[in-house]
Amino acid sequence: MRSFKTLAAAGLLSIPAMAEAVGFGLSVRPQFRTEITPMPDGVYEVKAIGSSAPVNYWCGIGDYAIRSLGVPNNQRIYIWRAYEPGVRTVQFSLTPPPGADTKPGYSITVRKVGANMSASSAQNYCYDNFIMDTF
């Protein structure tokens, strides 16, 4: 009986480690990877490597904007050109695209021109290790 309790306790303690390893249907990504290409007129193209989940694109541009461009945390970042499945890139800008609806929404998307969030909110997705590989 004592060995059963010890075995059960060890099993319960290992569940979090197994959950991370298996991912329970989620892909485990220790970090998001992107390539950022500056384009003309203050537009930045983000190419996702590996996952094309929206958080990967937002992480890439948020981290680049804060670390490389030195923008303040509250600087808004806007989708200039939305995600295209065959191309797997999204273009962002620090200025709103003309004529686009820029009201902040509640979902994370890379499919709507004008969608936006603060640089720090975007960068915070870099610290999220569990993502779904689907939209």
Buried (B, 14 or more C-beta within 10 A) or exposed (E): EEEEEEEEEEEEEEEEEEEEEEBEEBBEBEEBBBEBEEEEEEBBBBBBEEBBBBBBBBBBBBBBBBEEBEBEEEBBBBBBBBBEEEEEBBBBBBEBBEEBEBEEEEEBBBBBBBBBBBBBBBBBBBEEBEBEEEE
